Amino acid sequence: MPGKKASNSVRSLRGKRSRAAGGRFELKVRSELEGMGWIVSKWMNTVDYDRDGKIGKLVPAKRKYNPFFKVLGIGTGFPDFLAFRRVDGGNYEIIAVEVKINGYLDKIERGMCHWLLDNKVFSRILIAKKSKERGKIDYVDFSEKHGLKSNKA
């Protein structure tokens, strides 16, 4: 029937499958980046908002506890990965990678990306998303897609 809401058990199962698919995709992105010569690490920080809704500072990400499975989820930072590699002259290029299956960042995530780039925490932020071509991953540069509009008043 159109317009009928899904039951809680159906939504619970859908969420469980979505989280599992997201985790598998994160692992795939990480292994592909390492195959391209990047050294990849899980980013353990996030950008914290102050009470006025303005972005404030870089803080350690909180760990999430799941009481049903008695598991402590580590690595809930934004963006997902920090990647670096040596470039000519012994310098390193440091980028951030946010993994999204559909490639869509919500308004808060876009604001965090702008803050990270404006404050020169990262030189680039890439958004890894599934390609239309099966088994491929597309990397979209945040600056090129969304532009670098400053968040500062």
Chimera marker file (.cmm) of the C-alpha trace (Angstrom):
<marker_set name="trace">
<marker id="1" x="0.000" y="0.000" z="0.000" r="1" g="1" b="0" radius="0.5"/>
<marker id="2" x="1.374" y="3.412" z="-0.874" r="1" g="1" b="0" radius="0.5"/>
<marker id="3" x="1.911" y="5.760" z="2.036" r="1" g="1" b="0" radius="0.5"/>
<marker id="4" x="2.047" y="2.989" z="4.646" r="1" g="1" b="0" radius="0.5"/>
<marker id="5" x="4.871" y="3.350" z="7.172" r="1" g="1" b="0" radius="0.5"/>
<marker id="6" x="7.396" y="0.568" z="7.561" r="1" g="1" b="0" radius="0.5"/>
<marker id="7" x="7.337" y="-1.267" z="10.873" r="1" g="1" b="0" radius="0.5"/>
<marker id="8" x="10.090" y="-0.746" z="13.425" r="1" g="1" b="0" radius="0.5"/>
<marker id="9" x="11.593" y="-4.160" z="12.727" r="1" g="1" b="0" radius="0.5"/>
<marker id="10" x="11.817" y="-3.404" z="9.000" r="1" g="1" b="0" radius="0.5"/>
<marker id="11" x="13.445" y="-0.025" z="9.682" r="1" g="1" b="0" radius="0.5"/>
<marker id="12" x="15.814" y="-1.620" z="12.180" r="1" g="1" b="0" radius="0.5"/>
<marker id="13" x="16.884" y="-4.228" z="9.632" r="1" g="1" b="0" radius="0.5"/>
<marker id="14" x="17.309" y="-1.545" z="6.948" r="1" g="1" b="0" radius="0.5"/>
<marker id="15" x="19.518" y="0.516" z="9.280" r="1" g="1" b="0" radius="0.5"/>
<marker id="16" x="21.601" y="-2.516" z="10.197" r="1" g="1" b="0" radius="0.5"/>
<marker id="17" x="22.192" y="-3.324" z="6.531" r="1" g="1" b="0" radius="0.5"/>
<marker id="18" x="23.013" y="0.301" z="5.692" r="1" g="1" b="0" radius="0.5"/>
<marker id="19" x="25.599" y="0.539" z="8.484" r="1" g="1" b="0" radius="0.5"/>
<marker id="20" x="27.172" y="-2.738" z="7.391" r="1" g="1" b="0" radius="0.5"/>
<marker id="21" x="27.313" y="-1.593" z="3.748" r="1" g="1" b="0" radius="0.5"/>
<marker id="22" x="28.867" y="1.716" z="4.829" r="1" g="1" b="0" radius="0.5"/>
<marker id="23" x="31.521" y="-0.097" z="6.863" r="1" g="1" b="0" radius="0.5"/>
<marker id="24" x="32.393" y="-2.378" z="3.948" r="1" g="1" b="0" radius="0.5"/>
<marker id="25" x="32.630" y="0.601" z="1.606" r="1" g="1" b="0" radius="0.5"/>
<marker id="26" x="34.934" y="2.429" z="4.066" r="1" g="1" b="0" radius="0.5"/>
<marker id="27" x="37.282" y="-0.578" z="4.107" r="1" g="1" b="0" radius="0.5"/>
<marker id="28" x="37.252" y="-0.709" z="0.306" r="1" g="1" b="0" radius="0.5"/>
<marker id="29" x="38.110" y="3.006" z="0.039" r="1" g="1" b="0" radius="0.5"/>
<marker id="30" x="40.905" y="2.638" z="2.572" r="1" g="1" b="0" radius="0.5"/>
<marker id="31" x="42.478" y="-0.329" z="0.767" r="1" g="1" b="0" radius="0.5"/>
<marker id="32" x="42.249" y="1.484" z="-2.594" r="1" g="1" b="0" radius="0.5"/>
<marker id="33" x="43.945" y="4.607" z="-1.189" r="1" g="1" b="0" radius="0.5"/>
<marker id="34" x="46.719" y="2.479" z="0.302" r="1" g="1" b="0" radius="0.5"/>
<marker id="35" x="47.105" y="0.801" z="-3.098" r="1" g="1" b="0" radius="0.5"/>
<marker id="36" x="47.609" y="4.265" z="-4.654" r="1" g="1" b="0" radius="0.5"/>
<marker id="37" x="50.533" y="4.941" z="-2.310" r="1" g="1" b="0" radius="0.5"/>
<marker id="38" x="48.777" y="6.899" z="0.443" r="1" g="1" b="0" radius="0.5"/>
<marker id="39" x="49.388" y="6.178" z="4.120" r="1" g="1" b="0" radius="0.5"/>
<marker id="40" x="45.898" y="6.140" z="5.619" r="1" g="1" b="0" radius="0.5"/>
<marker id="41" x="44.857" y="6.610" z="9.233" r="1" g="1" b="0" radius="0.5"/>
<marker id="42" x="41.467" y="6.895" z="10.918" r="1" g="1" b="0" radius="0.5"/>
<marker id="43" x="40.831" y="10.532" z="11.887" r="1" g="1" b="0" radius="0.5"/>
<marker id="44" x="39.893" y="10.728" z="15.562" r="1" g="1" b="0" radius="0.5"/>
<marker id="45" x="38.876" y="14.404" z="15.763" r="1" g="1" b="0" radius="0.5"/>
<marker id="46" x="35.860" y="16.418" z="14.741" r="1" g="1" b="0" radius="0.5"/>
<marker id="47" x="34.850" y="20.058" z="14.461" r="1" g="1" b="0" radius="0.5"/>
<marker id="48" x="32.863" y="21.312" z="17.454" r="1" g="1" b="0" radius="0.5"/>
<marker id="49" x="30.084" y="23.891" z="17.219" r="1" g="1" b="0" radius="0.5"/>
<marker id="50" x="29.597" y="26.505" z="19.918" r="1" g="1" b="0" radius="0.5"/>
<marker id="51" x="26.176" y="27.436" z="21.328" r="1" g="1" b="0" radius="0.5"/>
<marker id="52" x="25.475" y="30.062" z="18.647" r="1" g="1" b="0" radius="0.5"/>
<marker id="53" x="25.761" y="27.446" z="15.903" r="1" g="1" b="0" radius="0.5"/>
<marker id="54" x="29.062" y="28.869" z="14.691" r="1" g="1" b="0" radius="0.5"/>
<marker id="55" x="31.900" y="26.437" z="14.181" r="1" g="1" b="0" radius="0.5"/>
<marker id="56" x="34.466" y="26.727" z="16.907" r="1" g="1" b="0" radius="0.5"/>
<marker id="57" x="37.382" y="24.341" z="17.270" r="1" g="1" b="0" radius="0.5"/>
<marker id="58" x="38.876" y="20.937" z="16.596" r="1" g="1" b="0" radius="0.5"/>
<marker id="59" x="38.114" y="18.455" z="19.406" r="1" g="1" b="0" radius="0.5"/>
<marker id="60" x="38.535" y="14.693" z="19.943" r="1" g="1" b="0" radius="0.5"/>
<marker id="61" x="35.533" y="12.755" z="18.644" r="1" g="1" b="0" radius="0.5"/>
<marker id="62" x="33.348" y="11.102" z="21.249" r="1" g="1" b="0" radius="0.5"/>
<marker id="63" x="33.215" y="7.345" z="21.296" r="1" g="1" b="0" radius="0.5"/>
<marker id="64" x="29.836" y="5.724" z="20.776" r="1" g="1" b="0" radius="0.5"/>
<marker id="65" x="28.707" y="2.874" z="23.022" r="1" g="1" b="0" radius="0.5"/>
<marker id="66" x="26.187" y="0.325" z="21.762" r="1" g="1" b="0" radius="0.5"/>
<marker id="67" x="24.555" y="-1.277" z="24.829" r="1" g="1" b="0" radius="0.5"/>
<marker id="68" x="22.915" y="-4.044" z="22.795" r="1" g="1" b="0" radius="0.5"/>
<marker id="69" x="26.164" y="-5.476" z="21.461" r="1" g="1" b="0" radius="0.5"/>
<marker id="70" x="28.366" y="-4.218" z="24.346" r="1" g="1" b="0" radius="0.5"/>
<marker id="71" x="30.652" y="-2.564" z="21.788" r="1" g="1" b="0" radius="0.5"/>
<marker id="72" x="32.469" y="0.741" z="21.978" r="1" g="1" b="0" radius="0.5"/>
<marker id="73" x="32.538" y="2.357" z="18.540" r="1" g="1" b="0" radius="0.5"/>
<marker id="74" x="35.816" y="4.115" z="17.911" r="1" g="1" b="0" radius="0.5"/>
<marker id="75" x="36.525" y="6.370" z="14.975" r="1" g="1" b="0" radius="0.5"/>
<marker id="76" x="33.453" y="8.549" z="14.778" r="1" g="1" b="0" radius="0.5"/>
<marker id="77" x="35.450" y="11.591" z="13.706" r="1" g="1" b="0" radius="0.5"/>
<marker id="78" x="34.822" y="13.837" z="10.748" r="1" g="1" b="0" radius="0.5"/>
<marker id="79" x="36.230" y="13.373" z="8.133" r="1" g="1" b="0" radius="0.5"/>
<marker id="80" x="36.746" y="9.614" z="8.140" r="1" g="1" b="0" radius="0.5"/>
<marker id="81" x="40.380" y="9.340" z="7.080" r="1" g="1" b="0" radius="0.5"/>
<marker id="82" x="43.616" y="11.289" z="7.133" r="1" g="1" b="0" radius="0.5"/>
<marker id="83" x="45.900" y="10.345" z="4.244" r="1" g="1" b="0" radius="0.5"/>
<marker id="84" x="49.405" y="11.481" z="3.484" r="1" g="1" b="0" radius="0.5"/>
<marker id="85" x="52.207" y="10.665" z="1.092" r="1" g="1" b="0" radius="0.5"/>
<marker id="86" x="55.658" y="11.971" z="0.359" r="1" g="1" b="0" radius="0.5"/>
<marker id="87" x="55.930" y="14.333" z="-2.569" r="1" g="1" b="0" radius="0.5"/>
<marker id="88" x="59.069" y="15.667" z="-4.219" r="1" g="1" b="0" radius="0.5"/>
<marker id="89" x="61.687" y="17.228" z="-1.962" r="1" g="1" b="0" radius="0.5"/>
<marker id="90" x="60.766" y="15.239" z="1.154" r="1" g="1" b="0" radius="0.5"/>
<marker id="91" x="57.572" y="17.200" z="1.827" r="1" g="1" b="0" radius="0.5"/>
<marker id="92" x="54.252" y="15.515" z="2.542" r="1" g="1" b="0" radius="0.5"/>
<marker id="93" x="50.828" y="16.120" z="1.047" r="1" g="1" b="0" radius="0.5"/>
<marker id="94" x="48.110" y="15.707" z="3.674" r="1" g="1" b="0" radius="0.5"/>
<marker id="95" x="44.478" y="15.267" z="2.670" r="1" g="1" b="0" radius="0.5"/>
<marker id="96" x="41.253" y="14.260" z="4.354" r="1" g="1" b="0" radius="0.5"/>
<marker id="97" x="38.815" y="11.716" z="2.948" r="1" g="1" b="0" radius="0.5"/>
<marker id="98" x="35.134" y="11.539" z="3.862" r="1" g="1" b="0" radius="0.5"/>
<marker id="99" x="33.438" y="8.327" z="2.732" r="1" g="1" b="0" radius="0.5"/>
<marker id="100" x="29.812" y="8.605" z="1.611" r="1" g="1" b="0" radius="0.5"/>
<marker id="101" x="28.187" y="5.934" z="-0.540" r="1" g="1" b="0" radius="0.5"/>
<marker id="102" x="25.949" y="8.496" z="-2.268" r="1" g="1" b="0" radius="0.5"/>
<marker id="103" x="28.487" y="11.345" z="-2.088" r="1" g="1" b="0" radius="0.5"/>
<marker id="104" x="26.051" y="13.711" z="-0.345" r="1" g="1" b="0" radius="0.5"/>
<marker id="105" x="27.195" y="15.878" z="2.575" r="1" g="1" b="0" radius="0.5"/>
<marker id="106" x="24.528" y="17.526" z="4.726" r="1" g="1" b="0" radius="0.5"/>
<marker id="107" x="24.661" y="21.201" z="5.693" r="1" g="1" b="0" radius="0.5"/>
<marker id="108" x="26.583" y="20.615" z="8.946" r="1" g="1" b="0" radius="0.5"/>
<marker id="109" x="29.176" y="18.415" z="7.220" r="1" g="1" b="0" radius="0.5"/>
<marker id="110" x="29.663" y="20.997" z="4.463" r="1" g="1" b="0" radius="0.5"/>
<marker id="111" x="30.182" y="23.658" z="7.140" r="1" g="1" b="0" radius="0.5"/>
<marker id="112" x="32.785" y="21.486" z="8.848" r="1" g="1" b="0" radius="0.5"/>
<marker id="113" x="34.614" y="20.978" z="5.545" r="1" g="1" b="0" radius="0.5"/>
<marker id="114" x="34.660" y="24.729" z="4.901" r="1" g="1" b="0" radius="0.5"/>
<marker id="115" x="36.041" y="25.327" z="8.400" r="1" g="1" b="0" radius="0.5"/>
<marker id="116" x="38.769" y="22.679" z="7.995" r="1" g="1" b="0" radius="0.5"/>
<marker id="117" x="39.882" y="24.192" z="4.683" r="1" g="1" b="0" radius="0.5"/>
<marker id="118" x="39.605" y="27.837" z="5.818" r="1" g="1" b="0" radius="0.5"/>
<marker id="119" x="41.740" y="27.096" z="8.881" r="1" g="1" b="0" radius="0.5"/>
<marker id="120" x="44.259" y="25.131" z="6.789" r="1" g="1" b="0" radius="0.5"/>
<marker id="121" x="43.886" y="21.892" z="8.750" r="1" g="1" b="0" radius="0.5"/>
<marker id="122" x="43.935" y="20.035" z="5.413" r="1" g="1" b="0" radius="0.5"/>
<marker id="123" x="45.081" y="21.089" z="1.967" r="1" g="1" b="0" radius="0.5"/>
<marker id="124" x="42.271" y="19.125" z="0.291" r="1" g="1" b="0" radius="0.5"/>
<marker id="125" x="39.194" y="17.164" z="1.306" r="1" g="1" b="0" radius="0.5"/>
<marker id="126" x="38.070" y="14.356" z="-0.962" r="1" g="1" b="0" radius="0.5"/>
<marker id="127" x="34.629" y="12.784" z="-0.864" r="1" g="1" b="0" radius="0.5"/>
<marker id="128" x="34.733" y="9.105" z="-1.803" r="1" g="1" b="0" radius="0.5"/>
<marker id="129" x="31.508" y="7.815" z="-3.340" r="1" g="1" b="0" radius="0.5"/>
<marker id="130" x="30.355" y="4.829" z="-5.325" r="1" g="1" b="0" radius="0.5"/>
<marker id="131" x="30.668" y="5.238" z="-9.058" r="1" g="1" b="0" radius="0.5"/>
<marker id="132" x="27.894" y="4.442" z="-11.503" r="1" g="1" b="0" radius="0.5"/>
<marker id="133" x="30.318" y="1.912" z="-12.949" r="1" g="1" b="0" radius="0.5"/>
<marker id="134" x="30.169" y="-1.227" z="-10.806" r="1" g="1" b="0" radius="0.5"/>
<marker id="135" x="33.098" y="-1.739" z="-8.431" r="1" g="1" b="0" radius="0.5"/>
<marker id="136" x="34.646" y="1.701" z="-8.990" r="1" g="1" b="0" radius="0.5"/>
<marker id="137" x="35.077" y="4.548" z="-6.523" r="1" g="1" b="0" radius="0.5"/>
<marker id="138" x="34.864" y="8.226" z="-7.482" r="1" g="1" b="0" radius="0.5"/>
<marker id="139" x="36.826" y="10.851" z="-5.553" r="1" g="1" b="0" radius="0.5"/>
<marker id="140" x="35.287" y="14.319" z="-5.641" r="1" g="1" b="0" radius="0.5"/>
<marker id="141" x="37.335" y="17.305" z="-4.457" r="1" g="1" b="0" radius="0.5"/>
<marker id="142" x="35.178" y="19.265" z="-1.997" r="1" g="1" b="0" radius="0.5"/>
<marker id="143" x="36.667" y="22.630" z="-3.037" r="1" g="1" b="0" radius="0.5"/>
<marker id="144" x="35.809" y="22.077" z="-6.688" r="1" g="1" b="0" radius="0.5"/>
<marker id="145" x="32.274" y="20.872" z="-6.033" r="1" g="1" b="0" radius="0.5"/>
<marker id="146" x="31.202" y="23.333" z="-3.312" r="1" g="1" b="0" radius="0.5"/>
<marker id="147" x="33.608" y="26.230" z="-3.709" r="1" g="1" b="0" radius="0.5"/>
<marker id="148" x="35.526" y="27.862" z="-0.896" r="1" g="1" b="0" radius="0.5"/>
<marker id="149" x="33.082" y="30.329" z="0.606" r="1" g="1" b="0" radius="0.5"/>
<marker id="150" x="34.446" y="31.578" z="3.898" r="1" g="1" b="0" radius="0.5"/>
<marker id="151" x="32.391" y="30.878" z="7.045" r="1" g="1" b="0" radius="0.5"/>
<marker id="152" x="33.922" y="33.797" z="8.922" r="1" g="1" b="0" radius="0.5"/>
<marker id="153" x="31.672" y="36.788" z="9.598" r="1" g="1" b="0" radius="0.5"/>
<link id1="1" id2="2" r="1" g="1" b="0" radius="0.2"/>
<link id1="2" id2="3" r="1" g="1" b="0" radius="0.2"/>
<link id1="3" id2="4" r="1" g="1" b="0" radius="0.2"/>
<link id1="4" id2="5" r="1" g="1" b="0" radius="0.2"/>
<link id1="5" id2="6" r="1" g="1" b="0" radius="0.2"/>
<link id1="6" id2="7" r="1" g="1" b="0" radius="0.2"/>
<link id1="7" id2="8" r="1" g="1" b="0" radius="0.2"/>
<link id1="8" id2="9" r="1" g="1" b="0" radius="0.2"/>
<link id1="9" id2="10" r="1" g="1" b="0" radius="0.2"/>
<link id1="10" id2="11" r="1" g="1" b="0" radius="0.2"/>
<link id1="11" id2="12" r="1" g="1" b="0" radius="0.2"/>
<link id1="12" id2="13" r="1" g="1" b="0" radius="0.2"/>
<link id1="13" id2="14" r="1" g="1" b="0" radius="0.2"/>
<link id1="14" id2="15" r="1" g="1" b="0" radius="0.2"/>
<link id1="15" id2="16" r="1" g="1" b="0" radius="0.2"/>
<link id1="16" id2="17" r="1" g="1" b="0" radius="0.2"/>
<link id1="17" id2="18" r="1" g="1" b="0" radius="0.2"/>
<link id1="18" id2="19" r="1" g="1" b="0" radius="0.2"/>
<link id1="19" id2="20" r="1" g="1" b="0" radius="0.2"/>
<link id1="20" id2="21" r="1" g="1" b="0" radius="0.2"/>
<link id1="21" id2="22" r="1" g="1" b="0" radius="0.2"/>
<link id1="22" id2="23" r="1" g="1" b="0" radius="0.2"/>
<link id1="23" id2="24" r="1" g="1" b="0" radius="0.2"/>
<link id1="24" id2="25" r="1" g="1" b="0" radius="0.2"/>
<link id1="25" id2="26" r="1" g="1" b="0" radius="0.2"/>
<link id1="26" id2="27" r="1" g="1" b="0" radius="0.2"/>
<link id1="27" id2="28" r="1" g="1" b="0" radius="0.2"/>
<link id1="28" id2="29" r="1" g="1" b="0" radius="0.2"/>
<link id1="29" id2="30" r="1" g="1" b="0" radius="0.2"/>
<link id1="30" id2="31" r="1" g="1" b="0" radius="0.2"/>
<link id1="31" id2="32" r="1" g="1" b="0" radius="0.2"/>
<link id1="32" id2="33" r="1" g="1" b="0" radius="0.2"/>
<link id1="33" id2="34" r="1" g="1" b="0" radius="0.2"/>
<link id1="34" id2="35" r="1" g="1" b="0" radius="0.2"/>
<link id1="35" id2="36" r="1" g="1" b="0" radius="0.2"/>
<link id1="36" id2="37" r="1" g="1" b="0" radius="0.2"/>
<link id1="37" id2="38" r="1" g="1" b="0" radius="0.2"/>
<link id1="38" id2="39" r="1" g="1" b="0" radius="0.2"/>
<link id1="39" id2="40" r="1" g="1" b="0" radius="0.2"/>
<link id1="40" id2="41" r="1" g="1" b="0" radius="0.2"/>
<link id1="41" id2="42" r="1" g="1" b="0" radius="0.2"/>
<link id1="42" id2="43" r="1" g="1" b="0" radius="0.2"/>
<link id1="43" id2="44" r="1" g="1" b="0" radius="0.2"/>
<link id1="44" id2="45" r="1" g="1" b="0" radius="0.2"/>
<link id1="45" id2="46" r="1" g="1" b="0" radius="0.2"/>
<link id1="46" id2="47" r="1" g="1" b="0" radius="0.2"/>
<link id1="47" id2="48" r="1" g="1" b="0" radius="0.2"/>
<link id1="48" id2="49" r="1" g="1" b="0" radius="0.2"/>
<link id1="49" id2="50" r="1" g="1" b="0" radius="0.2"/>
<link id1="50" id2="51" r="1" g="1" b="0" radius="0.2"/>
<link id1="51" id2="52" r="1" g="1" b="0" radius="0.2"/>
<link id1="52" id2="53" r="1" g="1" b="0" radius="0.2"/>
<link id1="53" id2="54" r="1" g="1" b="0" radius="0.2"/>
<link id1="54" id2="55" r="1" g="1" b="0" radius="0.2"/>
<link id1="55" id2="56" r="1" g="1" b="0" radius="0.2"/>
<link id1="56" id2="57" r="1" g="1" b="0" radius="0.2"/>
<link id1="57" id2="58" r="1" g="1" b="0" radius="0.2"/>
<link id1="58" id2="59" r="1" g="1" b="0" radius="0.2"/>
<link id1="59" id2="60" r="1" g="1" b="0" radius="0.2"/>
<link id1="60" id2="61" r="1" g="1" b="0" radius="0.2"/>
<link id1="61" id2="62" r="1" g="1" b="0" radius="0.2"/>
<link id1="62" id2="63" r="1" g="1" b="0" radius="0.2"/>
<link id1="63" id2="64" r="1" g="1" b="0" radius="0.2"/>
<link id1="64" id2="65" r="1" g="1" b="0" radius="0.2"/>
<link id1="65" id2="66" r="1" g="1" b="0" radius="0.2"/>
<link id1="66" id2="67" r="1" g="1" b="0" radius="0.2"/>
<link id1="67" id2="68" r="1" g="1" b="0" radius="0.2"/>
<link id1="68" id2="69" r="1" g="1" b="0" radius="0.2"/>
<link id1="69" id2="70" r="1" g="1" b="0" radius="0.2"/>
<link id1="70" id2="71" r="1" g="1" b="0" radius="0.2"/>
<link id1="71" id2="72" r="1" g="1" b="0" radius="0.2"/>
<link id1="72" id2="73" r="1" g="1" b="0" radius="0.2"/>
<link id1="73" id2="74" r="1" g="1" b="0" radius="0.2"/>
<link id1="74" id2="75" r="1" g="1" b="0" radius="0.2"/>
<link id1="75" id2="76" r="1" g="1" b="0" radius="0.2"/>
<link id1="76" id2="77" r="1" g="1" b="0" radius="0.2"/>
<link id1="77" id2="78" r="1" g="1" b="0" radius="0.2"/>
<link id1="78" id2="79" r="1" g="1" b="0" radius="0.2"/>
<link id1="79" id2="80" r="1" g="1" b="0" radius="0.2"/>
<link id1="80" id2="81" r="1" g="1" b="0" radius="0.2"/>
<link id1="81" id2="82" r="1" g="1" b="0" radius="0.2"/>
<link id1="82" id2="83" r="1" g="1" b="0" radius="0.2"/>
<link id1="83" id2="84" r="1" g="1" b="0" radius="0.2"/>
<link id1="84" id2="85" r="1" g="1" b="0" radius="0.2"/>
<link id1="85" id2="86" r="1" g="1" b="0" radius="0.2"/>
<link id1="86" id2="87" r="1" g="1" b="0" radius="0.2"/>
<link id1="87" id2="88" r="1" g="1" b="0" radius="0.2"/>
<link id1="88" id2="89" r="1" g="1" b="0" radius="0.2"/>
<link id1="89" id2="90" r="1" g="1" b="0" radius="0.2"/>
<link id1="90" id2="91" r="1" g="1" b="0" radius="0.2"/>
<link id1="91" id2="92" r="1" g="1" b="0" radius="0.2"/>
<link id1="92" id2="93" r="1" g="1" b="0" radius="0.2"/>
<link id1="93" id2="94" r="1" g="1" b="0" radius="0.2"/>
<link id1="94" id2="95" r="1" g="1" b="0" radius="0.2"/>
<link id1="95" id2="96" r="1" g="1" b="0" radius="0.2"/>
<link id1="96" id2="97" r="1" g="1" b="0" radius="0.2"/>
<link id1="97" id2="98" r="1" g="1" b="0" radius="0.2"/>
<link id1="98" id2="99" r="1" g="1" b="0" radius="0.2"/>
<link id1="99" id2="100" r="1" g="1" b="0" radius="0.2"/>
<link id1="100" id2="101" r="1" g="1" b="0" radius="0.2"/>
<link id1="101" id2="102" r="1" g="1" b="0" radius="0.2"/>
<link id1="102" id2="103" r="1" g="1" b="0" radius="0.2"/>
<link id1="103" id2="104" r="1" g="1" b="0" radius="0.2"/>
<link id1="104" id2="105" r="1" g="1" b="0" radius="0.2"/>
<link id1="105" id2="106" r="1" g="1" b="0" radius="0.2"/>
<link id1="106" id2="107" r="1" g="1" b="0" radius="0.2"/>
<link id1="107" id2="108" r="1" g="1" b="0" radius="0.2"/>
<link id1="108" id2="109" r="1" g="1" b="0" radius="0.2"/>
<link id1="109" id2="110" r="1" g="1" b="0" radius="0.2"/>
<link id1="110" id2="111" r="1" g="1" b="0" radius="0.2"/>
<link id1="111" id2="112" r="1" g="1" b="0" radius="0.2"/>
<link id1="112" id2="113" r="1" g="1" b="0" radius="0.2"/>
<link id1="113" id2="114" r="1" g="1" b="0" radius="0.2"/>
<link id1="114" id2="115" r="1" g="1" b="0" radius="0.2"/>
<link id1="115" id2="116" r="1" g="1" b="0" radius="0.2"/>
<link id1="116" id2="117" r="1" g="1" b="0" radius="0.2"/>
<link id1="117" id2="118" r="1" g="1" b="0" radius="0.2"/>
<link id1="118" id2="119" r="1" g="1" b="0" radius="0.2"/>
<link id1="119" id2="120" r="1" g="1" b="0" radius="0.2"/>
<link id1="120" id2="121" r="1" g="1" b="0" radius="0.2"/>
<link id1="121" id2="122" r="1" g="1" b="0" radius="0.2"/>
<link id1="122" id2="123" r="1" g="1" b="0" radius="0.2"/>
<link id1="123" id2="124" r="1" g="1" b="0" radius="0.2"/>
<link id1="124" id2="125" r="1" g="1" b="0" radius="0.2"/>
<link id1="125" id2="126" r="1" g="1" b="0" radius="0.2"/>
<link id1="126" id2="127" r="1" g="1" b="0" radius="0.2"/>
<link id1="127" id2="128" r="1" g="1" b="0" radius="0.2"/>
<link id1="128" id2="129" r="1" g="1" b="0" radius="0.2"/>
<link id1="129" id2="130" r="1" g="1" b="0" radius="0.2"/>
<link id1="130" id2="131" r="1" g="1" b="0" radius="0.2"/>
<link id1="131" id2="132" r="1" g="1" b="0" radius="0.2"/>
<link id1="132" id2="133" r="1" g="1" b="0" radius="0.2"/>
<link id1="133" id2="134" r="1" g="1" b="0" radius="0.2"/>
<link id1="134" id2="135" r="1" g="1" b="0" radius="0.2"/>
<link id1="135" id2="136" r="1" g="1" b="0" radius="0.2"/>
<link id1="136" id2="137" r="1" g="1" b="0" radius="0.2"/>
<link id1="137" id2="138" r="1" g="1" b="0" radius="0.2"/>
<link id1="138" id2="139" r="1" g="1" b="0" radius="0.2"/>
<link id1="139" id2="140" r="1" g="1" b="0" radius="0.2"/>
<link id1="140" id2="141" r="1" g="1" b="0" radius="0.2"/>
<link id1="141" id2="142" r="1" g="1" b="0" radius="0.2"/>
<link id1="142" id2="143" r="1" g="1" b="0" radius="0.2"/>
<link id1="143" id2="144" r="1" g="1" b="0" radius="0.2"/>
<link id1="144" id2="145" r="1" g="1" b="0" radius="0.2"/>
<link id1="145" id2="146" r="1" g="1" b="0" radius="0.2"/>
<link id1="146" id2="147" r="1" g="1" b="0" radius="0.2"/>
<link id1="147" id2="148" r="1" g="1" b="0" radius="0.2"/>
<link id1="148" id2="149" r="1" g="1" b="0" radius="0.2"/>
<link id1="149" id2="150" r="1" g="1" b="0" radius="0.2"/>
<link id1="150" id2="151" r="1" g="1" b="0" radius="0.2"/>
<link id1="151" id2="152" r="1" g="1" b="0" radius="0.2"/>
<link id1="152" id2="153" r="1" g="1" b="0" radius="0.2"/>
</marker_set>
